[in-house]
Amino acid sequence: MLYSLARPLLFSFAPERAHELTLSLLKSAHKLGMMRQNVAAKPVMCMGIEFPNPVGLAAGLDKNGAYIDALAGLGFGFIEIGTITPRPQAGNPHPRLFRLPEAKAIINRMGFNNDGVDKLVENVKAAKFKGVLGINIGKNADTPVEKAVDDYLICLEKVYNYASYVTVNISSPNTKNLRSLQSGDALTELLDTLKTRQLELAEEHQHYVPIVLKVAPDLEAEDIEFIAKQLIQFKFDGLIVTNTTLSREGVEGLAYGDEAGGLSGQPVFEKSTACLAAFAQALKGQVPLIGVGGILAGEHAKAKKDAGASLVQVYSGLIYTGPTLIQDCVNAL
């Protein structure tokens, strides 16, 4: 109710300014004890972790882990922060975030803007949150794609002790050539190297932290089969399906509909859910799936579960629906 009243004001600001303002207001409300949404407990065991409920926050909203405690007050079963890179970077030039309210959609070309992995670790250490925290890692824009694995290793090593699970993001369309890591020898090398290092870190710290992959919805059937086989071969702990799409189906002719970047929100729902179902069939229950993309109501979360997801994540839907979306999805699941 409160969000429906606030949304017109927030939408009067440029999208990135509204994003920053919303997080600042949420943090202030949390400090004053005004922001607490009680969500029913519906525990789910996945990847060896007990999630209080199956509805999480997708990466991208809190890139630097600066708002973890405030976001936790909304009742998420888990929170994923990032994407983080080894070194700070400004991301792509402004404007780089666009609302398409007629389609309940967002286009972004942020480009992994973040304060660097060391700052994120500082923020995580300062947070009081004791729930399930995912940390999403990527590569710096100026790191050649042939050296990408080095950036992922740096981030994995630095966040390992502070994450409930680590997400390897190779599917953002806004870092040049990043999606090339989803195929061929590049994917094999990446998964093999990261899995080997994960097991070494587990031995060093006497604590196993699951590692999951995040993929794009713009995959062909043969891509899905290949990725599934690689995930099984290297015993990855989970798969997030999906990131944003390069397709413009559903936003043709709308203001900003032809802007470059990844499309999220309602138009990506069918595409991402079909991709999820295809991975579920290919993986045959051997790798847990997290469904994300176009969830704007509880029925959408239920559809992700029916397609094979053990957990779901929301982001763009929050912008259009508000925090009540979390409870609606928990109820539907």
Secondary structure, DSSP 8 states (H G I E B T S, - for coil): -HHHHHHHHHTTS-HHHHHHHHHHHHHHHHHTT----------EEETTEEESSSEEE-TTSSTTSSSHHHHHTTT-SEEEEEEE-SS-B--S-S--EEEEGGGTEEEE---S-BS-HHHHHHHHHH----S-EEEEE---TTS-GGGHHHHHHHHHHHHGGG-SEEEEE---TTSTTGGGGGSHHHHHHHHHHHHHHHHHHHHHHT----EEEEE-S---HHHHHHHHHHHHHTT-SEEEE---BS--TT-TTSTTTT-SSEEEEGGGHHHHHHHHHHHHHHHTTSS-EEEES---SHHHHHHHHHHT-SEEEESHHHHHH-THHHHHHHHH-
